[in-house]
Amino acid sequence: MKIIITESQKEELENEYAEGIRNRGFLETADLKGLKKLMLAKLSGLPIKGDTFHNENEIVVSNLLGDLVNLNREYSACTLHYEGMSGIVEWDCRFKDDENYYRLTIAATPYWDGDNSTPIDMFNVKVTPINSPENKKEFDTSGDYYHEFKCPKSFENANELVDWFKDKYIPRVYRNIVLGMYQEFKERELKS
């Protein structure tokens, strides 16, 4: 069922949600209204800050990561997960070549370190030989494969953030970094 509202009703609703955020804070307003955080951000029409240093009445990307990941869980050979307690966006990527299956675990959390960047660290790789799966190996690669890139300082609204996450963050992490880490791992660890 579709509900049709007028432009003035839409504006009234946006003002109501924005006022609630300004008075009670973003997280409390989301709880009070029973809305997912990304939905509240969309309905309020307010800008979204990128960094993690903020007032409670501002919307920041870190509060929306769980919802963003839920909208974009699968990408090519990877599945994205959001760990709410630690605030980490984790990539679980699976590849295969002629000899092995590879499972890479990578942390790639936008705005993780309080500035406008996304640090990316491949911290675990499991290699399972196709013809002898009992000979699988696990590699702790924390800190050995690290990259980062800059992110926008802010977004005009939630739709702009959703577009950036889907069209820029995910493809950039996958094409420019995950695939490179996978190749570098194979050359460094398996050729030696």
N, C-alpha and C positions, 0 to 999 in steps of 0.2 A: 504494500500500500504506500502510495506516495502522498506526502503532505506538501501542499503548495502554500508558500507564504509570500507576502508582498515584500518589496524592498524595504519599506519602513519597519515591518515586523522583523525582518532579518537584522536591520540596524539596531533595533531595540534589544534583540537577543544578544548580539555582539556586545553591546554596551553593558548589559546585565552581567555577562560572563567576565568581561574585562574589569568591571567594577568589583566583582567578587574577588578576582585575582589581586587587584590593587589593595583591597581591604583585608582579606584573609590569607593571602598567599596562594601560589599556584597549586601546590600539592594538597592543601586543605580544601580548596575549592573543588578540585577533582574528586576528592573523597566525599565531600558534602553533596555534590551534584550527582554522584554515582557514575561519573564519566571516565572513560579511558583518557589518559593524559593527552595523547595525540588528538583525540576528538575535541577536548576542551581547548587545546591550542588552536585548532582550526576554527572552532566556534567563536573564540574570543577575537580573532583577527589581529592579535598582538604580535609584535616582532619577537624573534627568538635569538638569544645570545648564544654564542658558540662556547665561550670559556666556562670554566667551572666556578669562578668567583662571581657570586651574584647575591642579590637580595631575594628573600623568599617570595616577593611579589613579582619577580621576573621569571620568564620562561627560558630555560636553558636546554641545550641539546641533550645533556646527560640525563635529564628527566624523561626524555622521549625515546631513548635508544631501544628499550624493550619493545615498544610499539612499532618502531621503524623496522627492527629485525623481524618481527612477526609478519609485517607486510612483504618482506623480501627474504624469506628463509632460504630459498634455493638459488644458486647461481652456478651454472656450468657444473664443474666437478666438486663443488663445495656446498656445505650446509652451514648456515650461520646460526649461532646460538647467542643468547644474551644471559649472562649470569648476573642476576639482580643484586645479590649480596656484595659481590666484588665490583660490579659495574663494568664488566669486561665483555666486549663483543669478540666471540671466539669463532674462528673459521675451522671447520672440519673438512679437509679436502682429501679426495681419493683419486689416485692416478694409477695407471698400469702401463708397463712397457712389455717388451718381449720376455723378460725374465722375472719381473717382480710386480707385486702390488705395493703401493705406497699410501700411507695414511699420515697426512701432515696436520698438526694442530698449531694454529697460529692465532695470536692475540692481535687484533687490529681495531682499537677503540678510538673513535674520533674524540678529540679534546681530552684525552686521558690525563695528560700531565699539567692541566691548568692553563695551557696556552692554546693557541689555535693550530694544533698539529695532531696528526694521527701517527703514533708510534706503532710499528708493526714488528713483531718478534715471533719467529717460528721456534716454539719451545719443545716440540716433540715430533719424532718421525718413527713410524713403525714400518718395517720392510718385511714383506712376506714373499719368499720365493714361490713362483707359480707351481713348479714341479716338486718342491719339497717344503710344504707349508710348516712342517715341524721345525724348520731351521730359521724361523722368523727372528728378527733382531729389532731392538728398540734403541733409539738414539735420543739422548737428552741434548738438545741443541740450543738451550736458552742462551741468548746473548751472542751466539755465533752467526746468526742470520737476522740482522736488524736493519730496518729502513724506516723512514718517516716522510710525511709530506704535510704541507700547510693546508689549512682549511679556512673557509670564510669566517670572518669575525662575527657575523650575524646574518640573519635571514629576515626578510621583510615579513614573512608569515609562514605558517606551517606548510602550506602547499609548496613554497619555494624550498623548504627543508626536505620535504619528501622527494621532490624532484632531484635535488642535489644527492641525496643518499642513494637513490635508485640509479640515476644516470651518470653520476660522477664518482662518488665514493666506491661503490661496489665494483664497477668495471675497472677503475684505476687500481684498486687493491689486487684484484684478480689478475688482470693482464700485465700490469707493470711490476707487480711485486711477487705475488704467489707463484706464478709460473716461473719467474726468475729464480726464486728460492728453491723451487723443486729441481730445476736444472743444475743450479749451483750445488745443491746437496748431492745429487747423483755424481757430479764430477769430483767433488771434494771427498766425500765419504766412501763412495763405492769404487772409485778408481784407484784409491790408495791402498 
